[in-house]
Amino acid sequence: MYRFLLIFVLSLLVFFTLDVLVPVEKAVIDPFNAVLAWISAHVISLFGGDAVSYGKQILSAGTGLAVSIERVCNGIEAVLVLVSAMIAFPTSWKHKVIGILIGTVAIQSLNVVRIISLYYLHQWDKTWFEWFHLYIWQALIVLDALVVFLVWLRYLPRPAPPSPPRELQAAV
């Protein structure tokens, strides 16, 4: 348990330190936010919406209202917590990599739903937008990371039970 906590906390420190560095923001975070905006605008358009993306912003061509995907709106923090937990858990690297890939897709898929819902909430009512943005969706994204981790734990192979000592094997 102590090993898990130590690796988990150290991983979080390393990942979140990297996450706040300006070169990482310019080279990774900002382009990732633009991709999220592009994906979200295309999904909105697929269902008849009038959204277009410009960089990390999603703009309504009809109303002119826009939402911008900023640093903490991209789900990366939840992914970093999940990755840290999976790295810290004692299992094979094969299972860790599979869990990290599936978990990242699950968190980012929910995050696209989050972004789209916030885009529509912003068009409808600014107060509801702020409330969902700051409270509901933040909690749901973190909860998603926890659920993914728990489901991943459920599907990990169980270690074989230890065999009884030789003295007991001979007696049976």
C-alpha angles and dihedrals in degrees: 000000000000090000090053093049093047094049091042094052094043091049091050091050093050096044096044091046089054090044094061097046113113095226090053090048092052097042102036116008100047095046090046091052089051090052090050090050091049093049092046093048091050093050090049090050091048088062096047101272124139098230125141128179127228111182106305094345130095112206130193107226090203102049102021090228116137140190123207125212106226134184099283094036096070102075092239093122091056090048091051091052090049093047091049091052093047093047090050095049114095105244137105121296089238091062091043093053093046090049093047093050096046092041093051091051091048094050094044092046090055089044091057088052087049093051093048093048091049090049090056094041089053089054091049108038130352094207093055089044092055093045095050092041097051102034119012103041096038089057093044093052091051090045088051090057090050093048092048090051092049093047089048090052090051093056098045113111113260117242114250113260113254114263116245118259116276092252091061093044092055093047094055 
